[in-house]
Amino acid sequence: MPPEHRIRAHSFEALGATCSLFAADESAIDLSQGELWVRALGARLTRFEDSSELSRLNSSRGRWTSIGQELEDVLRASLRAFELSTGLVNIAVLPAILAIGYTRPLAHGPTTAALEAIDVPDLPDVLEVRSGEARLRPGSALDLGGIAKGWMADRLADQLGENVLVNLGGDLRARGVGPEGQGWPVGLGGTTILLVDHGAATSSVRRRRWAGDRHHVIDPRTGRPSDSGLVEVSVIAATAVDAEVIAKTALIAGPVVAPAFCAAHAEAWWWL
Amino acid sequence: MRDSRALVLKLGATALAIAATAVSAVFVTSHLKNANAPLQPSVLSASDPGGLSVPGGGTLVLSPSVRQTDAPAVTSTYAS
């Protein structure tokens, strides 16, 4: 008979989404400490605040800029994501996102869109990272988007305890065997999956839509919102950031490439 | 005497090389690549992933390391 543990839960709004933390481990730290960590780091990594670390890098005009360890780690994860996705996951899409009117949190509404598509440069061509510093080519700008949420979910799960589940706006990371020793039961694509030391994420063009065909998932090959034929992909992988990258790659790559890509990189996947 | 021994060694080495080439050629031609061989199981299976249709729509594919459950979900992955 597997052990059963009482679940502690804590939910809050941050990163423009609902976040939830769960612990089935009596030794796990106070979950409200996790909320404070998410809020503090989210404020440093957002593109919507001029004073954030990311905004300082975006406006650094080609100079080497001092960055904290967390931003350095997320930037390195983003460079790896670019390689894994053969360029389909590219945080240098921010100028293209701004061009289609996503200039502020969508709760405040979109702004006027440009008519012309913006060329998206290859991330390794515009971003250099070294210990404690980063340099961005003038004219380029970064939106950490889902990669930051996935990375934060992975780090937070490590900090909270041995048997915990972190959900940051849909990017999940499970640690341990869950409340009943079988895994953490998590909804994915209309069914429930048991996660044991897994990450999960969903990428979709059904959310954050405006003006009919505009949405926030940019295809770097065109500089325009993705129109691959897939509308939503959910993935389970080893970590949340891996799941995020695989799901977005599959979504942008489309239904011909996505099955083979997911088969090669994911533990489970659902697409629509 | 020394010259004849060197000649024998050269001829022997040449004969060995020719024999190895011939045997290899016979082996390769008799073991042509079988396009139906399961060389990449995960990728081949992806062309026919055998996914499950789920009630909410879409296709679900699970590897052996991931299990479904009837237990209620504590949370879900979703796009935000």
Boltz contact constraints between the chains, C-beta under 6 A:
constraints:
  - contact:
      token1: [A, 17]
      token2: [B, 80]
      max_distance: 6.0
  - contact:
      token1: [A, 20]
      token2: [B, 75]
      max_distance: 6.0
  - contact:
      token1: [A, 22]
      token2: [B, 74]
      max_distance: 6.0
  - contact:
      token1: [A, 167]
      token2: [B, 75]
      max_distance: 6.0
  - contact:
      token1: [A, 169]
      token2: [B, 80]
      max_distance: 6.0
  - contact:
      token1: [A, 170]
      token2: [B, 77]
      max_distance: 6.0
  - contact:
      token1: [A, 170]
      token2: [B, 78]
      max_distance: 6.0
  - contact:
      token1: [A, 170]
      token2: [B, 79]
      max_distance: 6.0
  - contact:
      token1: [A, 170]
      token2: [B, 80]
      max_distance: 6.0
  - contact:
      token1: [A, 172]
      token2: [B, 77]
      max_distance: 6.0
  - contact:
      token1: [A, 185]
      token2: [B, 69]
      max_distance: 6.0
  - contact:
      token1: [A, 185]
      token2: [B, 71]
      max_distance: 6.0
  - contact:
      token1: [A, 185]
      token2: [B, 73]
      max_distance: 6.0
  - contact:
      token1: [A, 185]
      token2: [B, 74]
      max_distance: 6.0
  - contact:
      token1: [A, 186]
      token2: [B, 73]
      max_distance: 6.0
  - contact:
      token1: [A, 187]
      token2: [B, 73]
      max_distance: 6.0
  - contact:
      token1: [A, 187]
      token2: [B, 76]
      max_distance: 6.0
  - contact:
      token1: [A, 188]
      token2: [B, 77]
      max_distance: 6.0
  - contact:
      token1: [A, 189]
      token2: [B, 54]
      max_distance: 6.0
  - contact:
      token1: [A, 189]
      token2: [B, 58]
      max_distance: 6.0
  - contact:
      token1: [A, 189]
      token2: [B, 60]
      max_distance: 6.0
  - contact:
      token1: [A, 190]
      token2: [B, 54]
      max_distance: 6.0
  - contact:
      token1: [A, 190]
      token2: [B, 55]
      max_distance: 6.0
  - contact:
      token1: [A, 190]
      token2: [B, 56]
      max_distance: 6.0
  - contact:
      token1: [A, 191]
      token2: [B, 54]
      max_distance: 6.0
  - contact:
      token1: [A, 191]
      token2: [B, 68]
      max_distance: 6.0
  - contact:
      token1: [A, 192]
      token2: [B, 69]
      max_distance: 6.0
  - contact:
      token1: [A, 192]
      token2: [B, 73]
      max_distance: 6.0
  - contact:
      token1: [A, 193]
      token2: [B, 66]
      max_distance: 6.0
  - contact:
      token1: [A, 194]
      token2: [B, 67]
      max_distance: 6.0
  - contact:
      token1: [A, 194]
      token2: [B, 69]
      max_distance: 6.0
  - contact:
      token1: [A, 200]
      token2: [B, 77]
      max_distance: 6.0
  - contact:
      token1: [A, 201]
      token2: [B, 77]
      max_distance: 6.0
  - contact:
      token1: [A, 202]
      token2: [B, 77]
      max_distance: 6.0
  - contact:
      token1: [A, 202]
      token2: [B, 78]
      max_distance: 6.0
  - contact:
      token1: [A, 202]
      token2: [B, 79]
      max_distance: 6.0
  - contact:
      token1: [A, 204]
      token2: [B, 79]
      max_distance: 6.0
  - contact:
      token1: [A, 207]
      token2: [B, 79]
      max_distance: 6.0
  - contact:
      token1: [A, 234]
      token2: [B, 77]
      max_distance: 6.0
  - contact:
      token1: [A, 236]
      token2: [B, 66]
      max_distance: 6.0
  - contact:
      token1: [A, 259]
      token2: [B, 46]
      max_distance: 6.0
  - contact:
      token1: [A, 259]
      token2: [B, 49]
      max_distance: 6.0
  - contact:
      token1: [A, 260]
      token2: [B, 43]
      max_distance: 6.0
  - contact:
      token1: [A, 260]
      token2: [B, 46]
      max_distance: 6.0
  - contact:
      token1: [A, 263]
      token2: [B, 42]
      max_distance: 6.0
  - contact:
      token1: [A, 263]
      token2: [B, 46]
      max_distance: 6.0
  - contact:
      token1: [A, 267]
      token2: [B, 63]
      max_distance: 6.0
  - contact:
      token1: [A, 267]
      token2: [B, 65]
      max_distance: 6.0
  - contact:
      token1: [A, 267]
      token2: [B, 66]
      max_distance: 6.0
  - contact:
      token1: [A, 268]
      token2: [B, 62]
      max_distance: 6.0
  - contact:
      token1: [A, 268]
      token2: [B, 63]
      max_distance: 6.0
  - contact:
      token1: [A, 268]
      token2: [B, 66]
      max_distance: 6.0
  - contact:
      token1: [A, 269]
      token2: [B, 61]
      max_distance: 6.0
  - contact:
      token1: [A, 270]
      token2: [B, 58]
      max_distance: 6.0
  - contact:
      token1: [A, 270]
      token2: [B, 60]
      max_distance: 6.0
  - contact:
      token1: [A, 271]
      token2: [B, 58]
      max_distance: 6.0
  - contact:
      token1: [A, 271]
      token2: [B, 59]
      max_distance: 6.0
  - contact:
      token1: [A, 272]
      token2: [B, 57]
      max_distance: 6.0
  - contact:
      token1: [A, 272]
      token2: [B, 58]
      max_distance: 6.0
